[in-house]
Amino acid sequence: WVMEGAAKLFETLYVGYRSNTYTYKQETVTELLTETKNLYDNESFTFGSSLETHAGINPPGTSNYNVASVAMAYLAYLSSYNKVLSPDLYALFHQKGFQTGFTEAFGMSATAFYSSMNAFFKSRSLAQVQAIAPRVSDLAILLATPDASNADESMLPAAPPSFRLLLRDARSRRDFLFHFRSHEHLEL
């Protein structure tokens, strides 16, 4: 659910954030939260370990990955969108295994997360559930700002050193583009 939920969530966030003329624009995060809240209220739905496989990711009556993307949105509500959509998360899961990696990344076990999510959706009103949808300002930061930390510098070994420094030192999208354009001679 993590990998497919993150893919669906990122697509939903990106399409919703960028103005476009895509005729078949999918639902918003708020609509996905509403659909999931309705599952909890009307279908006695429970999110849990049964959804950790591709076979279990599609509860009867739901769209393939909607519930998984809502789980990722809830996890982002508890932590951050940058954390739940980071490629480093998958490297951690690969390295340490899903259960250990999840606990290390989020400070709680996957089972504790399932309990938290189930309690949240069962006990909150629709308006409270919808309130966890990201704000436009959250999306602007997520979708427009490069990772300016040193954390991923080791993932750029093939890039020229000056480009690695550019990625590391840029503090905003505008800053990154300004510095990038002034170094157009760099080979990527």
TIRO-2110 file (N, C-alpha, C; in Angstrom, 1 decimal):
// TIRO-2110
0.8, -1.2, 0.0, N, 1, A
0.0, 0.0, 0.0, CA, 1, A
0.8, 1.3, 0.0, C, 1, A
2.0, 1.2, 0.6, N, 2, A
2.9, 2.4, 0.6, CA, 2, A
3.3, 2.8, -0.7, C, 2, A
3.9, 1.9, -1.5, N, 3, A
4.4, 2.3, -2.8, CA, 3, A
3.3, 2.7, -3.8, C, 3, A
2.3, 1.9, -3.9, N, 4, A
1.2, 2.3, -4.8, CA, 4, A
0.4, 3.5, -4.3, C, 4, A
0.2, 3.6, -3.0, N, 5, A
-0.5, 4.7, -2.4, CA, 5, A
0.2, 6.0, -2.6, C, 5, A
1.6, 6.0, -2.5, N, 6, A
2.4, 7.2, -2.7, CA, 6, A
2.3, 7.6, -4.2, C, 6, A
2.3, 6.6, -5.1, N, 7, A
2.3, 6.9, -6.5, CA, 7, A
0.9, 7.6, -6.9, C, 7, A
-0.2, 7.0, -6.4, N, 8, A
-1.5, 7.6, -6.6, CA, 8, A
-1.6, 9.0, -5.9, C, 8, A
-1.1, 9.1, -4.7, N, 9, A
-1.2, 10.4, -4.0, CA, 9, A
-0.4, 11.4, -4.8, C, 9, A
0.8, 11.1, -5.2, N, 10, A
1.6, 12.1, -5.9, CA, 10, A
0.9, 12.6, -7.2, C, 10, A
0.4, 11.6, -7.9, N, 11, A
-0.3, 11.9, -9.2, CA, 11, A
-1.5, 12.8, -8.8, C, 11, A
-2.3, 12.5, -7.8, N, 12, A
-3.4, 13.3, -7.5, CA, 12, A
-3.0, 14.7, -7.1, C, 12, A
-2.0, 14.8, -6.3, N, 13, A
-1.5, 16.1, -5.8, CA, 13, A
-1.0, 17.0, -7.0, C, 13, A
-0.2, 16.3, -7.9, N, 14, A
0.4, 17.1, -9.0, CA, 14, A
-0.7, 17.5, -10.0, C, 14, A
-1.6, 16.6, -10.4, N, 15, A
-2.6, 17.0, -11.3, CA, 15, A
-3.5, 18.1, -10.7, C, 15, A
-3.8, 18.0, -9.4, N, 16, A
-4.7, 18.9, -8.8, CA, 16, A
-4.0, 20.3, -8.6, C, 16, A
-2.7, 20.3, -8.4, N, 17, A
-2.0, 21.5, -8.1, CA, 17, A
-1.7, 22.3, -9.4, C, 17, A
-1.3, 21.6, -10.5, N, 18, A
-1.0, 22.3, -11.7, CA, 18, A
-2.2, 22.6, -12.5, C, 18, A
-2.4, 23.8, -13.0, N, 19, A
-3.5, 24.1, -13.9, CA, 19, A
-3.3, 23.3, -15.2, C, 19, A
-4.4, 22.7, -15.7, N, 20, A
-4.3, 21.9, -16.9, CA, 20, A
-5.6, 21.8, -17.6, C, 20, A
-5.6, 21.2, -18.7, N, 21, A
-6.9, 21.0, -19.5, CA, 21, A
-7.2, 19.5, -19.6, C, 21, A
-6.7, 18.8, -18.6, N, 22, A
-6.9, 17.3, -18.6, CA, 22, A
-8.4, 17.1, -18.4, C, 22, A
-9.1, 16.6, -19.4, N, 23, A
-10.5, 16.4, -19.3, CA, 23, A
-10.9, 15.4, -18.2, C, 23, A
-10.1, 14.3, -18.1, N, 24, A
-10.5, 13.3, -17.1, CA, 24, A
-9.7, 13.4, -15.8, C, 24, A
-9.6, 14.6, -15.4, N, 25, A
-8.9, 14.9, -14.1, CA, 25, A
-9.5, 14.0, -13.0, C, 25, A
-8.6, 13.3, -12.3, N, 26, A
-9.1, 12.4, -11.2, CA, 26, A
-9.5, 13.2, -10.0, C, 26, A
-10.0, 12.5, -9.1, N, 27, A
-10.5, 13.1, -7.9, CA, 27, A
-9.4, 13.9, -7.1, C, 27, A
-9.8, 14.8, -6.2, N, 28, A
-8.9, 15.5, -5.3, CA, 28, A
-8.6, 14.7, -4.1, C, 28, A
-7.7, 15.1, -3.3, N, 29, A
-7.4, 14.4, -2.0, CA, 29, A
-8.6, 14.5, -1.1, C, 29, A
-9.3, 15.7, -1.1, N, 30, A
-10.5, 15.9, -0.3, CA, 30, A
-11.6, 14.9, -0.7, C, 30, A
-11.7, 14.6, -2.0, N, 31, A
-12.7, 13.6, -2.5, CA, 31, A
-12.3, 12.2, -2.1, C, 31, A
-11.0, 11.9, -2.2, N, 32, A
-10.6, 10.6, -1.7, CA, 32, A
-10.8, 10.4, -0.2, C, 32, A
-10.5, 11.5, 0.5, N, 33, A
-10.8, 11.4, 2.0, CA, 33, A
-12.3, 11.2, 2.3, C, 33, A
-13.1, 11.8, 1.5, N, 34, A
-14.6, 11.7, 1.7, CA, 34, A
-15.0, 10.3, 1.3, C, 34, A
-14.5, 9.7, 0.2, N, 35, A
-14.8, 8.3, -0.2, CA, 35, A
-14.4, 7.4, 0.9, C, 35, A
-13.2, 7.6, 1.5, N, 36, A
-12.7, 6.7, 2.5, CA, 36, A
-13.5, 6.8, 3.8, C, 36, A
-13.8, 8.0, 4.2, N, 37, A
-14.7, 8.2, 5.4, CA, 37, A
-16.0, 7.5, 5.2, C, 37, A
-16.6, 7.6, 4.0, N, 38, A
-17.8, 6.9, 3.7, CA, 38, A
-17.7, 5.3, 3.8, C, 38, A
-16.5, 4.8, 3.4, N, 39, A
-16.2, 3.4, 3.6, CA, 39, A
-16.3, 3.0, 5.1, C, 39, A
-15.6, 3.8, 5.9, N, 40, A
-15.6, 3.6, 7.3, CA, 40, A
-17.0, 3.7, 7.9, C, 40, A
-17.8, 4.7, 7.5, N, 41, A
-19.1, 4.9, 8.1, CA, 41, A
-20.1, 3.9, 7.6, C, 41, A
-20.1, 3.5, 6.3, N, 42, A
-21.1, 2.7, 5.7, CA, 42, A
-20.8, 1.3, 5.5, C, 42, A
-19.5, 0.9, 5.4, N, 43, A
-19.1, -0.4, 5.1, CA, 43, A
-18.4, -1.2, 6.2, C, 43, A
-18.3, -0.6, 7.4, N, 44, A
-17.5, -1.1, 8.5, CA, 44, A
-16.1, -1.5, 8.0, C, 44, A
-15.5, -0.6, 7.3, N, 45, A
-14.1, -0.8, 6.7, CA, 45, A
-13.1, -0.7, 7.8, C, 45, A
-12.0, -1.5, 7.7, N, 46, A
-10.9, -1.4, 8.6, CA, 46, A
-9.6, -1.5, 7.8, C, 46, A
-8.7, -0.5, 7.9, N, 47, A
-7.4, -0.6, 7.2, CA, 47, A
-6.4, -1.3, 8.1, C, 47, A
-5.7, -2.2, 7.4, N, 48, A
-4.7, -3.0, 8.2, CA, 48, A
-3.8, -3.8, 7.4, C, 48, A
-3.1, -4.8, 8.0, N, 49, A
-2.1, -5.6, 7.4, CA, 49, A
-2.6, -6.4, 6.2, C, 49, A
-3.9, -6.6, 6.1, N, 50, A
-4.4, -7.4, 4.9, CA, 50, A
-4.2, -6.6, 3.6, C, 50, A
-3.9, -5.2, 3.7, N, 51, A
-3.7, -4.4, 2.6, CA, 51, A
-2.3, -4.3, 2.2, C, 51, A
-1.4, -5.0, 2.8, N, 52, A
0.0, -4.9, 2.6, CA, 52, A
0.4, -5.7, 1.3, C, 52, A
-0.5, -6.4, 0.7, N, 53, A
-0.2, -7.1, -0.6, CA, 53, A
-1.0, -6.5, -1.7, C, 53, A
-0.6, -6.8, -2.9, N, 54, A
-1.4, -6.3, -4.1, CA, 54, A
-2.8, -6.9, -4.1, C, 54, A
-2.9, -8.2, -3.6, N, 55, A
-4.2, -8.8, -3.6, CA, 55, A
-5.2, -8.1, -2.7, C, 55, A
-4.7, -7.6, -1.6, N, 56, A
-5.6, -7.0, -0.6, CA, 56, A
-5.8, -5.5, -0.7, C, 56, A
-5.1, -4.9, -1.7, N, 57, A
-5.2, -3.4, -1.8, CA, 57, A
-6.5, -2.9, -2.3, C, 57, A
-7.3, -3.7, -2.9, N, 58, A
-8.6, -3.3, -3.5, CA, 58, A
-9.8, -3.8, -2.7, C, 58, A
-10.1, -3.2, -1.6, N, 59, A
-11.3, -3.7, -0.9, CA, 59, A
-12.6, -3.7, -1.8, C, 59, A
-13.5, -4.6, -1.6, N, 60, A
-14.7, -4.6, -2.5, CA, 60, A
-15.4, -3.2, -2.5, C, 60, A
-15.7, -2.8, -3.7, N, 61, A
-16.4, -1.5, -3.9, CA, 61, A
-15.6, -0.3, -3.9, C, 61, A
-14.2, -0.4, -3.9, N, 62, A
-13.4, 0.7, -3.9, CA, 62, A
-12.6, 0.7, -5.2, C, 62, A
-12.1, 1.9, -5.6, N, 63, A
-11.2, 2.0, -6.7, CA, 63, A
-9.8, 1.5, -6.2, C, 63, A
-9.0, 1.0, -7.2, N, 64, A
-7.8, 0.3, -6.9, CA, 64, A
-7.0, 0.8, -5.7, C, 64, A
-6.5, 2.0, -5.9, N, 65, A
-5.5, 2.5, -5.0, CA, 65, A
-6.0, 3.8, -4.2, C, 65, A
-7.2, 4.0, -4.2, N, 66, A
-7.7, 5.2, -3.5, CA, 66, A
-7.5, 5.1, -2.0, C, 66, A
-7.8, 4.0, -1.4, N, 67, A
-7.6, 3.9, 0.1, CA, 67, A
-6.1, 3.9, 0.4, C, 67, A
-5.3, 3.3, -0.4, N, 68, A
-3.9, 3.4, -0.1, CA, 68, A
-3.3, 4.8, -0.2, C, 68, A
-3.9, 5.6, -1.2, N, 69, A
-3.4, 7.0, -1.3, CA, 69, A
-3.9, 7.8, -0.1, C, 69, A
-5.1, 7.5, 0.4, N, 70, A
-5.6, 8.2, 1.6, CA, 70, A
-4.8, 7.8, 2.9, C, 70, A
-4.3, 6.5, 2.9, N, 71, A
-3.5, 6.1, 4.0, CA, 71, A
-2.2, 6.9, 4.0, C, 71, A
-1.6, 7.2, 2.8, N, 72, A
-0.4, 8.0, 2.7, CA, 72, A
-0.7, 9.4, 3.0, C, 72, A
-1.9, 9.9, 2.7, N, 73, A
-2.2, 11.3, 3.1, CA, 73, A
-2.4, 11.4, 4.6, C, 73, A
-2.9, 10.4, 5.2, N, 74, A
-3.0, 10.4, 6.7, CA, 74, A
-1.6, 10.3, 7.3, C, 74, A
-0.8, 9.5, 6.7, N, 75, A
0.6, 9.4, 7.2, CA, 75, A
1.3, 10.7, 7.1, C, 75, A
1.1, 11.4, 6.0, N, 76, A
1.7, 12.7, 5.8, CA, 76, A
1.1, 13.7, 6.8, C, 76, A
-0.2, 13.6, 7.1, N, 77, A
-0.8, 14.4, 8.2, CA, 77, A
0.0, 14.2, 9.5, C, 77, A
0.4, 13.0, 9.8, N, 78, A
1.1, 12.7, 11.0, CA, 78, A
2.6, 13.1, 10.9, C, 78, A
3.1, 13.1, 9.7, N, 79, A
4.5, 13.4, 9.6, CA, 79, A
4.7, 14.6, 8.6, C, 79, A
4.9, 14.3, 7.3, N, 80, A
5.0, 15.3, 6.3, CA, 80, A
4.9, 14.7, 4.9, C, 80, A
4.4, 15.5, 4.0, N, 81, A
4.4, 15.0, 2.6, CA, 81, A
5.8, 14.7, 2.1, C, 81, A
6.8, 15.5, 2.4, N, 82, A
8.1, 15.3, 2.0, CA, 82, A
8.6, 13.9, 2.5, C, 82, A
8.3, 13.5, 3.7, N, 83, A
8.7, 12.3, 4.2, CA, 83, A
8.0, 11.1, 3.5, C, 83, A
6.7, 11.1, 3.4, N, 84, A
6.0, 10.0, 2.8, CA, 84, A
6.2, 9.8, 1.3, C, 84, A
6.6, 10.9, 0.6, N, 85, A
6.8, 10.8, -0.8, CA, 85, A
8.3, 10.7, -1.2, C, 85, A
9.2, 10.6, -0.2, N, 86, A
10.6, 10.6, -0.4, CA, 86, A
11.0, 9.2, -1.0, C, 86, A
11.9, 9.2, -2.0, N, 87, A
12.4, 7.9, -2.5, CA, 87, A
13.3, 7.3, -1.5, C, 87, A
13.8, 8.0, -0.5, N, 88, A
14.7, 7.4, 0.5, CA, 88, A
13.9, 6.5, 1.4, C, 88, A
12.6, 6.7, 1.5, N, 89, A
11.7, 5.8, 2.3, CA, 89, A
11.8, 4.3, 1.7, C, 89, A
11.7, 4.2, 0.4, N, 90, A
11.7, 2.9, -0.2, CA, 90, A
13.1, 2.2, -0.1, C, 90, A
14.2, 3.0, -0.1, N, 91, A
15.5, 2.5, 0.1, CA, 91, A
15.6, 1.9, 1.6, C, 91, A
15.0, 2.7, 2.5, N, 92, A
15.0, 2.2, 3.9, CA, 92, A
14.2, 0.9, 4.1, C, 92, A
13.0, 0.8, 3.4, N, 93, A
12.2, -0.4, 3.5, CA, 93, A
13.0, -1.6, 2.9, C, 93, A
13.7, -1.3, 1.8, N, 94, A
14.4, -2.4, 1.1, CA, 94, A
15.6, -2.8, 2.0, C, 94, A
16.2, -1.9, 2.6, N, 95, A
17.4, -2.2, 3.5, CA, 95, A
17.0, -2.9, 4.8, C, 95, A
16.0, -2.4, 5.4, N, 96, A
15.6, -2.9, 6.8, CA, 96, A
14.4, -3.8, 6.8, C, 96, A
13.7, -3.9, 5.7, N, 97, A
12.4, -4.6, 5.8, CA, 97, A
11.3, -3.6, 6.1, C, 97, A
10.1, -3.9, 5.6, N, 98, A
9.0, -2.9, 5.8, CA, 98, A
8.7, -2.6, 7.2, C, 98, A
8.5, -3.6, 8.1, N, 99, A
8.1, -3.3, 9.5, CA, 99, A
9.1, -2.5, 10.2, C, 99, A
10.4, -2.9, 10.1, N, 100, A
11.5, -2.1, 10.8, CA, 100, A
11.7, -0.8, 10.2, C, 100, A
11.7, -0.7, 8.9, N, 101, A
11.9, 0.6, 8.2, CA, 101, A
10.7, 1.5, 8.5, C, 101, A
9.5, 1.0, 8.5, N, 102, A
8.4, 1.9, 8.9, CA, 102, A
8.5, 2.5, 10.3, C, 102, A
8.9, 1.6, 11.2, N, 103, A
9.0, 2.1, 12.6, CA, 103, A
10.2, 3.1, 12.7, C, 103, A
11.3, 2.9, 12.0, N, 104, A
12.4, 3.8, 12.0, CA, 104, A
12.0, 5.2, 11.3, C, 104, A
11.3, 5.1, 10.3, N, 105, A
10.9, 6.3, 9.5, CA, 105, A
9.9, 7.2, 10.3, C, 105, A
8.9, 6.5, 10.9, N, 106, A
7.7, 7.2, 11.4, CA, 106, A
7.6, 7.1, 12.9, C, 106, A
8.4, 6.4, 13.6, N, 107, A
8.4, 6.4, 15.0, CA, 107, A
7.3, 5.6, 15.6, C, 107, A
6.6, 4.8, 14.8, N, 108, A
5.6, 3.9, 15.2, CA, 108, A
5.5, 2.7, 14.3, C, 108, A
5.0, 1.6, 14.8, N, 109, A
4.9, 0.4, 14.0, CA, 109, A
3.8, 0.6, 12.9, C, 109, A
3.9, -0.2, 11.9, N, 110, A
2.8, -0.2, 10.9, CA, 110, A
1.5, -0.5, 11.6, C, 110, A
1.5, -1.5, 12.5, N, 111, A
0.3, -1.9, 13.3, CA, 111, A
-0.3, -0.7, 14.1, C, 111, A
0.6, 0.1, 14.7, N, 112, A
0.2, 1.3, 15.4, CA, 112, A
-0.4, 2.3, 14.5, C, 112, A
0.2, 2.4, 13.3, N, 113, A
-0.3, 3.4, 12.3, CA, 113, A
-1.7, 2.9, 11.9, C, 113, A
-2.0, 1.6, 11.6, N, 114, A
-3.3, 1.2, 11.2, CA, 114, A
-4.3, 1.5, 12.3, C, 114, A
-3.9, 1.3, 13.6, N, 115, A
-4.9, 1.6, 14.7, CA, 115, A
-5.2, 3.0, 14.7, C, 115, A
-4.2, 3.9, 14.5, N, 116, A
-4.4, 5.3, 14.6, CA, 116, A
-5.3, 5.8, 13.4, C, 116, A
-5.0, 5.3, 12.2, N, 117, A
-5.8, 5.6, 11.1, CA, 117, A
-7.3, 5.2, 11.3, C, 117, A
-7.5, 4.0, 11.7, N, 118, A
-8.8, 3.4, 11.9, CA, 118, A
-9.6, 4.3, 13.0, C, 118, A
-8.9, 4.6, 14.0, N, 119, A
-9.5, 5.4, 15.1, CA, 119, A
-9.9, 6.8, 14.6, C, 119, A
-9.0, 7.4, 13.8, N, 120, A
-9.2, 8.7, 13.3, CA, 120, A
-10.4, 8.7, 12.4, C, 120, A
-10.5, 7.8, 11.4, N, 121, A
-11.6, 7.8, 10.5, CA, 121, A
-12.9, 7.4, 11.1, C, 121, A
-12.9, 6.6, 12.1, N, 122, A
-14.1, 6.1, 12.8, CA, 122, A
-14.7, 7.2, 13.7, C, 122, A
-13.8, 8.0, 14.3, N, 123, A
-14.2, 8.9, 15.4, CA, 123, A
-14.4, 10.4, 14.9, C, 123, A
-13.9, 10.7, 13.8, N, 124, A
-13.9, 12.1, 13.3, CA, 124, A
-15.1, 12.3, 12.4, C, 124, A
-15.5, 13.6, 12.3, N, 125, A
-16.6, 14.0, 11.4, CA, 125, A
-16.0, 14.1, 10.0, C, 125, A
-16.9, 14.1, 9.0, N, 126, A
-16.4, 14.3, 7.6, CA, 126, A
-15.6, 15.6, 7.5, C, 126, A
-16.0, 16.6, 8.1, N, 127, A
-15.3, 17.9, 8.0, CA, 127, A
-13.9, 17.8, 8.6, C, 127, A
-13.8, 17.1, 9.7, N, 128, A
-12.5, 16.9, 10.4, CA, 128, A
-11.6, 16.0, 9.5, C, 128, A
-12.1, 15.0, 8.9, N, 129, A
-11.3, 14.2, 8.0, CA, 129, A
-10.9, 15.0, 6.8, C, 129, A
-11.8, 15.8, 6.2, N, 130, A
-11.4, 16.6, 5.0, CA, 130, A
-10.4, 17.6, 5.3, C, 130, A
-10.3, 18.0, 6.6, N, 131, A
-9.4, 19.1, 7.0, CA, 131, A
-7.9, 18.7, 6.9, C, 131, A
-7.6, 17.3, 6.8, N, 132, A
-6.2, 16.9, 6.7, CA, 132, A
-5.7, 17.0, 5.2, C, 132, A
-6.6, 17.3, 4.3, N, 133, A
-6.1, 17.5, 2.9, CA, 133, A
-5.1, 18.6, 2.9, C, 133, A
-4.1, 18.5, 2.0, N, 134, A
-3.0, 19.5, 2.0, CA, 134, A
-3.5, 20.9, 1.5, C, 134, A
-2.9, 21.9, 2.0, N, 135, A
-3.2, 23.3, 1.6, CA, 135, A
-2.4, 23.5, 0.3, C, 135, A
-2.8, 24.5, -0.4, N, 136, A
-2.0, 24.9, -1.6, CA, 136, A
-0.6, 25.3, -1.2, C, 136, A
-0.4, 25.9, -0.1, N, 137, A
1.0, 26.3, 0.3, CA, 137, A
1.8, 25.1, 0.6, C, 137, A
1.2, 24.0, 1.1, N, 138, A
1.9, 22.7, 1.3, CA, 138, A
2.4, 22.2, 0.0, C, 138, A
1.5, 22.2, -1.0, N, 139, A
1.8, 21.7, -2.3, CA, 139, A
2.9, 22.5, -3.0, C, 139, A
2.8, 23.8, -2.8, N, 140, A
3.8, 24.7, -3.5, CA, 140, A
5.2, 24.3, -3.0, C, 140, A
5.3, 24.1, -1.7, N, 141, A
6.6, 23.7, -1.1, CA, 141, A
7.0, 22.3, -1.6, C, 141, A
6.1, 21.4, -1.6, N, 142, A
6.4, 20.0, -2.0, CA, 142, A
6.7, 19.9, -3.5, C, 142, A
6.0, 20.5, -4.3, N, 143, A
6.1, 20.3, -5.8, CA, 143, A
7.1, 21.3, -6.5, C, 143, A
7.5, 22.4, -5.8, N, 144, A
8.3, 23.4, -6.4, CA, 144, A
9.7, 23.5, -5.8, C, 144, A
10.0, 23.0, -4.7, N, 145, A
11.2, 23.2, -4.1, CA, 145, A
12.1, 21.9, -4.1, C, 145, A
13.3, 22.0, -4.6, N, 146, A
14.2, 20.8, -4.6, CA, 146, A
14.6, 20.5, -3.2, C, 146, A
15.1, 19.3, -3.0, N, 147, A
15.6, 18.9, -1.7, CA, 147, A
16.9, 19.6, -1.6, C, 147, A
17.0, 20.5, -0.6, N, 148, A
18.2, 21.3, -0.5, CA, 148, A
19.1, 20.8, 0.6, C, 148, A
18.8, 19.6, 1.2, N, 149, A
19.6, 19.1, 2.3, CA, 149, A
20.8, 18.3, 1.7, C, 149, A
21.7, 17.9, 2.5, N, 150, A
22.8, 17.1, 2.1, CA, 150, A
22.4, 15.6, 2.1, C, 150, A
21.2, 15.3, 2.6, N, 151, A
20.8, 13.9, 2.8, CA, 151, A
20.9, 13.1, 1.6, C, 151, A
20.6, 13.6, 0.4, N, 152, A
20.6, 12.8, -0.8, CA, 152, A
21.9, 13.1, -1.7, C, 152, A
22.8, 13.8, -1.2, N, 153, A
24.0, 14.1, -2.0, CA, 153, A
24.7, 12.8, -2.5, C, 153, A
24.7, 11.7, -1.7, N, 154, A
25.3, 10.5, -2.1, CA, 154, A
24.6, 9.8, -3.2, C, 154, A
23.4, 10.2, -3.5, N, 155, A
22.6, 9.6, -4.6, CA, 155, A
23.0, 10.3, -5.9, C, 155, A
23.9, 11.2, -5.9, N, 156, A
24.2, 11.9, -7.1, CA, 156, A
25.7, 11.7, -7.6, C, 156, A
26.2, 10.5, -7.5, N, 157, A
27.7, 10.4, -7.7, CA, 157, A
28.1, 10.6, -9.2, C, 157, A
27.2, 10.5, -10.1, N, 158, A
27.5, 10.7, -11.5, CA, 158, A
27.5, 12.1, -11.9, C, 158, A
26.9, 13.0, -11.1, N, 159, A
26.8, 14.4, -11.5, CA, 159, A
28.1, 15.1, -11.2, C, 159, A
28.5, 16.1, -12.0, N, 160, A
29.7, 16.8, -11.7, CA, 160, A
29.6, 17.4, -10.3, C, 160, A
30.7, 17.6, -9.6, N, 161, A
30.7, 18.1, -8.2, CA, 161, A
29.9, 19.4, -8.1, C, 161, A
30.1, 20.3, -9.0, N, 162, A
29.5, 21.6, -8.9, CA, 162, A
28.0, 21.5, -9.0, C, 162, A
27.4, 20.5, -9.8, N, 163, A
26.0, 20.3, -9.9, CA, 163, A
25.5, 19.8, -8.5, C, 163, A
26.2, 18.8, -7.9, N, 164, A
25.8, 18.3, -6.6, CA, 164, A
25.7, 19.5, -5.6, C, 164, A
26.7, 20.4, -5.6, N, 165, A
26.7, 21.5, -4.7, CA, 165, A
25.5, 22.4, -5.0, C, 165, A
25.2, 22.6, -6.3, N, 166, A
24.1, 23.4, -6.7, CA, 166, A
22.8, 22.8, -6.2, C, 166, A
22.6, 21.5, -6.3, N, 167, A
21.4, 20.9, -5.7, CA, 167, A
21.3, 21.0, -4.2, C, 167, A
22.5, 20.8, -3.6, N, 168, A
22.5, 20.9, -2.1, CA, 168, A
22.3, 22.3, -1.6, C, 168, A
22.8, 23.3, -2.3, N, 169, A
22.8, 24.7, -1.8, CA, 169, A
21.6, 25.5, -2.2, C, 169, A
20.8, 25.1, -3.2, N, 170, A
19.7, 25.8, -3.6, CA, 170, A
18.6, 25.7, -2.5, C, 170, A
18.0, 26.9, -2.2, N, 171, A
17.1, 26.9, -1.1, CA, 171, A
15.6, 27.0, -1.5, C, 171, A
15.4, 27.3, -2.8, N, 172, A
14.1, 27.4, -3.3, CA, 172, A
14.1, 27.1, -4.8, C, 172, A
12.9, 26.9, -5.4, N, 173, A
12.9, 26.6, -6.8, CA, 173, A
13.5, 27.8, -7.6, C, 173, A
13.2, 29.0, -7.2, N, 174, A
13.7, 30.2, -7.9, CA, 174, A
15.2, 30.2, -7.8, C, 174, A
15.7, 30.0, -6.6, N, 175, A
17.1, 30.0, -6.3, CA, 175, A
17.8, 28.9, -7.2, C, 175, A
17.2, 27.7, -7.2, N, 176, A
17.8, 26.6, -7.9, CA, 176, A
17.8, 27.0, -9.4, C, 176, A
16.7, 27.5, -10.0, N, 177, A
16.7, 27.8, -11.4, CA, 177, A
17.7, 28.9, -11.7, C, 177, A
17.8, 29.9, -10.9, N, 178, A
18.8, 31.0, -11.1, CA, 178, A
20.2, 30.4, -11.2, C, 178, A
20.5, 29.6, -10.2, N, 179, A
21.9, 29.1, -10.2, CA, 179, A
22.1, 28.1, -11.3, C, 179, A
21.0, 27.3, -11.6, N, 180, A
21.2, 26.3, -12.7, CA, 180, A
21.4, 27.0, -14.0, C, 180, A
20.6, 28.1, -14.3, N, 181, A
20.8, 28.8, -15.5, CA, 181, A
22.2, 29.4, -15.6, C, 181, A
22.7, 29.8, -14.5, N, 182, A
24.0, 30.4, -14.6, CA, 182, A
25.1, 29.4, -14.7, C, 182, A
24.8, 28.1, -14.6, N, 183, A
25.7, 27.0, -14.8, CA, 183, A
25.3, 26.1, -16.0, C, 183, A
24.7, 26.7, -17.0, N, 184, A
24.1, 25.8, -18.1, CA, 184, A
25.2, 25.0, -18.8, C, 184, A
26.4, 25.3, -18.6, N, 185, A
27.5, 24.5, -19.2, CA, 185, A
27.7, 23.1, -18.6, C, 185, A
27.1, 23.0, -17.4, N, 186, A
27.2, 21.7, -16.7, CA, 186, A
26.6, 20.6, -17.4, C, 186, A
27.2, 19.4, -17.5, N, 187, A
26.6, 18.3, -18.1, CA, 187, A
25.8, 17.5, -17.0, C, 187, A
24.6, 17.2, -17.4, N, 188, A
23.7, 16.4, -16.5, CA, 188, A
23.8, 15.0, -16.8, C, 188, A
END
